[in-house]
Amino acid sequence: MRGSKKLLSIMLALVLTVTMLPAISAKASYGPKISKKKVTLYVGGTIKLKMKGAYGKVKWKSSNKKVATVNSKGKVKAKKPGKATIKAKVYGKWYSCKVKVKSVYHISSKNITVNGTRDIYINFYKASGSSIDVYSQDENIVDAYDGVENGTRVPIHLYCYNEGTTYIVITNSYNNEKVKIKVTYKKSKSNSGSNNSGSNSYDDEKEPTLQITLPSVPYEGADHYSTGKIYKKYTITNVRYEKDYYSSDNEFSVKLFVSGKKTYDANGSNYSSSVPVGWKLYDSNGSVVETGTVYSPDIAVGESFTEAYGYISTDLKPGYYNLVFIDTI
């Protein structure tokens, strides 16, 4: 009888041991985890990564220190636009977090040609209390002043004096990141008061063909978080472009205009923010020539915007092109 009870106890212990093994194994396979596997930062921004479920020393390193650095405590600092992978080593195994660093500024083109005084617009990540400073490296060619901010959208007033090329320098107080916009001032025929007929001029020749096929409207577009979740939705109701031909270079400066309405905002219907309309330009061979984004003024859901614009290109060669709208991130 005693032997039977002893045997029964042994068998019960074996059953309990076998039953518990999967749970123990599953728990062991869980292991350490990095707090984030993907993150987007603006230049100058920081984030602290952690190894969850890890005890003891963690070794950190960056695949591209020019883009993002990380210290011994897992604090990541964004240095310049680009991509980097932050890695953490624990228990002999590496864990990764992909980091995308974006510029504070959103500028459709950093190389523009103008034929007279005008405004250009920039969008920038506006941290609390931050502002921008604008100046021209040669005020005798083109001078520049920043206008009144509309949310994160700032007009830059360009005043043209003498033909030539200079740089407009923009600095923000958030992280002191500088950006340069190359501005070339060329007087149009109507403004120049002259009619050159030199051998290098196309003034007396017929303007070559530039044709851009535009997307059909209405067009439903969206802006996404880096996770893929939709941030904003919009409807484009009208699209057009304007072109200026510069015979001396046999090139066109082309400006894109879009109109539409915001239809969704993850922050709520009453939240006002800019709508980013992404686009791609293909040549006749199907190759991508340019990509960019046109930003609307800050608007709430249900509100419309008219003739928001940005440059497709300031040095587009004659030919046939196709422009399509794309979603943004």
C-alpha positions as CSV (number, residue, x, y, z in Angstrom):
1,M,0.0,0.0,0.0
2,R,2.8,2.3,1.0
3,G,4.6,1.4,-2.3
4,S,1.5,2.3,-4.3
5,K,1.2,5.7,-2.6
6,K,4.9,6.4,-3.2
7,L,4.6,5.5,-6.9
8,L,1.5,7.7,-7.2
9,S,3.3,10.6,-5.6
10,I,6.2,10.2,-8.0
11,M,3.9,10.1,-11.1
12,L,2.0,13.2,-9.9
13,A,5.3,15.1,-9.5
14,L,6.3,14.1,-13.0
15,V,3.0,15.2,-14.5
16,L,3.3,18.6,-12.8
17,T,6.9,19.0,-14.0
18,V,6.0,18.3,-17.6
19,T,3.0,20.6,-17.4
20,M,5.1,23.5,-16.2
21,L,7.9,23.1,-18.7
22,P,6.1,25.0,-21.6
23,A,5.3,27.9,-19.3
24,I,8.9,28.1,-18.1
25,S,10.2,27.8,-21.7
26,A,7.8,30.5,-22.9
27,K,8.9,32.8,-20.2
28,A,12.6,32.2,-20.9
29,S,12.1,32.8,-24.6
30,Y,10.5,36.2,-23.9
31,G,13.9,37.7,-23.0
32,P,15.1,41.3,-23.1
33,K,13.4,43.8,-25.4
34,I,14.5,47.3,-26.6
35,S,11.9,50.0,-25.7
36,K,11.5,51.2,-29.3
37,K,12.4,49.5,-32.6
38,K,11.8,52.6,-34.7
39,V,11.8,56.3,-34.0
40,T,11.8,59.6,-35.8
41,L,13.6,62.7,-34.4
42,Y,14.2,66.2,-35.5
43,V,17.8,67.5,-35.6
44,G,18.7,68.4,-32.0
45,G,16.0,66.1,-30.5
46,T,16.7,63.4,-28.0
47,I,15.2,60.2,-26.8
48,K,16.2,57.6,-24.1
49,L,16.1,54.0,-25.1
50,K,15.9,51.2,-22.5
51,M,16.4,47.5,-22.5
52,K,13.4,46.0,-20.8
53,G,13.9,42.7,-19.0
54,A,17.7,43.1,-19.0
55,Y,19.9,43.2,-15.9
56,G,23.5,44.3,-15.7
57,K,25.6,46.3,-18.1
58,V,24.2,47.2,-21.6
59,K,26.6,48.2,-24.4
60,W,25.2,50.9,-26.8
61,K,26.5,52.0,-30.2
62,S,25.4,53.9,-33.3
63,S,25.8,52.8,-36.9
64,N,26.2,56.4,-38.1
65,K,27.4,58.9,-35.5
66,K,27.1,61.8,-37.9
67,V,23.3,61.2,-38.0
68,A,22.6,60.1,-34.4
69,T,24.8,59.4,-31.3
70,V,24.0,57.3,-28.2
71,N,25.7,57.5,-24.8
72,S,26.3,54.7,-22.3
73,K,22.9,55.2,-20.7
74,G,21.0,54.8,-24.0
75,K,20.3,58.5,-24.6
76,V,20.1,59.2,-28.4
77,K,20.7,62.6,-29.9
78,A,19.8,63.5,-33.4
79,K,22.7,65.3,-35.2
80,K,21.8,65.7,-38.9
81,P,19.2,64.5,-41.4
82,G,19.6,60.8,-42.3
83,K,19.2,57.3,-41.0
84,A,21.1,55.4,-38.3
85,T,20.6,52.2,-36.3
86,I,21.1,52.3,-32.6
87,K,22.2,48.9,-31.2
88,A,22.2,47.6,-27.6
89,K,24.2,44.5,-26.6
90,V,23.1,42.5,-23.6
91,Y,23.8,38.8,-22.7
92,G,25.9,38.6,-25.8
93,K,23.0,39.5,-28.2
94,W,22.4,42.7,-30.1
95,Y,19.0,44.5,-30.2
96,S,18.3,47.3,-32.7
97,C,16.3,50.6,-33.0
98,K,16.1,52.3,-36.4
99,V,16.4,56.1,-36.1
100,K,15.3,58.5,-38.8
101,V,16.4,62.1,-38.3
102,K,14.6,64.9,-40.1
103,S,15.5,68.5,-40.7
104,V,13.5,71.1,-38.7
105,Y,12.7,72.7,-42.0
106,H,10.4,71.6,-44.8
107,I,11.5,73.4,-48.0
108,S,10.3,72.4,-51.4
109,S,13.5,73.5,-53.1
110,K,16.9,74.8,-52.0
111,N,17.8,76.2,-55.4
112,I,15.4,78.7,-56.9
113,T,15.4,81.3,-59.7
114,V,13.3,84.4,-59.4
115,N,12.6,87.2,-61.9
116,G,11.4,89.8,-59.4
117,T,10.5,90.5,-55.8
118,R,8.3,87.8,-54.4
119,D,7.6,85.5,-51.3
120,I,8.7,82.0,-50.7
121,Y,7.4,79.8,-47.9
122,I,9.0,77.4,-45.5
123,N,7.5,75.1,-42.9
124,F,9.5,74.2,-39.8
125,Y,9.1,72.2,-36.6
126,K,8.2,74.9,-34.1
127,A,9.1,73.8,-30.6
128,S,7.7,75.9,-27.8
129,G,9.1,79.5,-27.9
130,S,11.3,78.8,-31.0
131,S,11.7,81.3,-33.8
132,I,13.8,81.8,-37.0
133,D,16.3,84.3,-38.2
134,V,16.8,85.1,-41.9
135,Y,19.5,87.0,-43.8
136,S,21.0,87.3,-47.2
137,Q,24.7,86.7,-47.9
138,D,24.6,89.5,-50.5
139,E,21.9,92.1,-50.0
140,N,23.0,93.9,-53.2
141,I,21.5,91.0,-55.2
142,V,18.6,89.7,-53.2
143,D,17.7,90.8,-49.6
144,A,15.5,88.7,-47.4
145,Y,13.2,89.2,-44.4
146,D,11.0,86.7,-42.5
147,G,7.3,87.6,-42.4
148,V,4.5,86.8,-39.9
149,E,4.3,83.2,-38.9
150,N,1.1,81.2,-39.6
151,G,1.5,78.2,-37.3
152,T,4.6,76.5,-38.6
153,R,4.5,78.2,-41.9
154,V,6.7,81.3,-42.5
155,P,6.8,83.6,-45.5
156,I,10.3,84.8,-46.6
157,H,10.1,88.1,-48.4
158,L,12.7,88.4,-51.2
159,Y,13.6,91.8,-52.6
160,C,15.5,91.7,-55.8
161,Y,18.0,94.4,-56.8
162,N,20.8,93.3,-59.2
163,E,21.1,90.1,-61.3
164,G,23.2,87.4,-59.8
165,T,23.2,84.5,-57.3
166,T,23.4,84.6,-53.5
167,Y,22.3,82.4,-50.5
168,I,19.5,83.0,-48.1
169,V,20.5,81.6,-44.7
170,I,17.8,80.5,-42.2
171,T,18.6,79.6,-38.6
172,N,16.1,78.5,-35.9
173,S,16.4,79.0,-32.2
174,Y,15.3,75.4,-31.4
175,N,18.5,73.8,-32.3
176,N,20.4,76.4,-34.3
177,E,20.2,74.3,-37.4
178,K,21.1,76.3,-40.5
179,V,19.8,75.9,-44.0
180,K,20.9,77.7,-47.1
181,I,18.6,78.5,-50.1
182,K,20.4,79.3,-53.3
183,V,18.6,82.2,-55.0
184,T,19.4,83.4,-58.5
185,Y,17.8,86.6,-59.7
186,K,17.3,86.9,-63.5
187,K,15.3,89.7,-64.9
188,S,12.5,88.7,-67.2
189,K,12.3,90.1,-70.7
190,S,9.7,92.6,-69.6
191,N,11.8,93.7,-66.7
192,S,15.2,93.8,-68.3
193,G,14.4,96.6,-70.9
194,S,16.8,95.0,-73.4
195,N,16.8,92.5,-76.2
196,N,20.1,90.7,-76.3
197,S,20.8,88.8,-79.5
198,G,24.2,87.2,-78.5
199,S,25.2,83.8,-79.8
200,N,24.5,82.2,-76.4
201,S,21.0,83.5,-76.1
202,Y,17.7,81.9,-77.1
203,D,15.7,85.1,-76.9
204,D,15.0,85.2,-80.6
205,E,14.1,81.5,-80.7
206,K,10.7,79.9,-80.1
207,E,10.2,78.7,-76.6
208,P,10.7,74.9,-76.5
209,T,8.0,72.5,-75.4
210,L,7.4,71.7,-71.7
211,Q,4.3,69.7,-71.0
212,I,3.4,68.2,-67.6
213,T,0.5,65.8,-67.4
214,L,-1.3,66.5,-64.1
215,P,-3.3,64.0,-61.9
216,S,-7.0,63.8,-62.2
217,V,-9.1,65.5,-59.5
218,P,-10.7,65.1,-57.1
219,Y,-7.9,63.2,-55.5
220,E,-8.0,61.7,-52.0
221,G,-4.7,61.8,-50.2
222,A,-3.3,61.2,-46.7
223,D,-0.4,61.9,-44.4
224,H,0.8,59.1,-42.1
225,Y,2.6,58.6,-38.8
226,S,5.9,56.7,-39.1
227,T,3.9,53.6,-37.8
228,G,1.7,53.8,-40.9
229,K,-1.3,55.0,-39.0
230,I,-3.2,57.8,-40.8
231,Y,-2.5,61.3,-39.4
232,K,-4.4,63.5,-41.8
233,K,-6.7,63.1,-44.9
234,Y,-7.5,65.6,-47.6
235,T,-9.2,66.0,-50.9
236,I,-7.5,67.9,-53.8
237,T,-10.0,69.7,-55.9
238,N,-7.8,71.6,-58.3
239,V,-4.2,71.4,-59.5
240,R,-2.3,73.5,-62.0
241,Y,1.3,74.7,-62.8
242,E,3.0,77.9,-64.1
243,K,6.3,78.0,-65.9
244,D,8.9,80.6,-66.7
245,Y,11.5,79.9,-69.4
246,Y,15.1,81.1,-69.1
247,S,16.6,81.1,-72.5
248,S,20.1,81.6,-71.4
249,D,20.1,78.1,-69.8
250,N,17.3,76.5,-71.9
251,E,15.5,75.7,-68.6
252,F,12.2,76.2,-67.0
253,S,11.2,77.3,-63.5
254,V,8.0,75.5,-62.7
255,K,5.6,76.2,-59.8
256,L,2.8,73.8,-58.7
257,F,-0.5,75.1,-57.3
258,V,-3.0,72.9,-55.4
259,S,-6.4,73.6,-53.8
260,G,-8.4,71.3,-51.6
261,K,-10.0,70.6,-48.2
262,K,-8.9,68.8,-45.1
263,T,-11.2,65.8,-44.3
264,Y,-9.6,64.2,-41.2
265,D,-7.1,65.0,-38.5
266,A,-6.1,62.5,-35.8
267,N,-5.8,65.4,-33.3
268,G,-9.5,66.2,-33.7
269,S,-11.8,68.1,-36.1
270,N,-11.0,71.5,-34.5
271,Y,-7.3,71.1,-34.6
272,S,-5.6,73.4,-37.2
273,S,-2.4,72.3,-38.9
274,S,-0.9,72.3,-42.4
275,V,-1.8,69.6,-44.9
276,P,1.2,68.2,-46.7
277,V,0.5,67.2,-50.4
278,G,3.3,64.9,-51.7
279,W,4.1,64.6,-55.4
280,K,6.5,62.9,-57.8
281,L,7.6,64.0,-61.3
282,Y,8.5,61.4,-63.9
283,D,10.1,62.0,-67.3
284,S,9.0,60.4,-70.6
285,N,11.1,57.3,-69.8
286,G,9.3,56.8,-66.5
287,S,12.3,57.9,-64.4
288,V,11.8,60.0,-61.3
289,V,13.1,63.5,-61.9
290,E,11.9,65.4,-58.8
291,T,9.9,64.8,-55.6
292,G,8.4,67.3,-53.2
293,T,5.6,68.5,-51.0
294,V,3.3,71.4,-51.1
295,Y,2.0,72.6,-47.7
296,S,-1.3,74.3,-47.1
297,P,-1.9,77.0,-44.5
298,D,-3.0,75.7,-41.1
299,I,-6.6,74.5,-41.4
300,A,-9.1,72.5,-39.4
301,V,-11.2,69.6,-40.7
302,G,-13.8,70.8,-43.2
303,E,-11.8,74.0,-44.1
304,S,-10.4,74.6,-47.6
305,F,-7.2,76.0,-48.9
306,T,-6.7,77.7,-52.3
307,E,-3.6,77.8,-54.5
308,A,-1.0,76.6,-52.0
309,Y,2.2,76.3,-54.0
310,G,5.7,75.1,-54.2
311,Y,8.4,74.7,-56.9
312,I,8.5,71.5,-58.9
313,S,11.9,72.6,-60.3
314,T,13.9,75.7,-61.0
315,D,16.0,74.1,-63.7
316,L,13.7,71.7,-65.6
317,K,14.7,70.9,-69.1
318,P,12.2,71.0,-72.0
319,G,10.3,67.8,-72.5
320,Y,7.2,65.8,-71.5
321,Y,6.6,64.8,-67.9
322,N,4.0,63.2,-65.7
323,L,3.2,64.4,-62.2
324,V,1.4,62.2,-59.6
325,F,0.3,62.8,-56.1
326,I,1.7,60.5,-53.3
327,D,0.9,60.0,-49.6
328,T,3.4,61.5,-47.1
329,I,4.9,60.3,-43.8
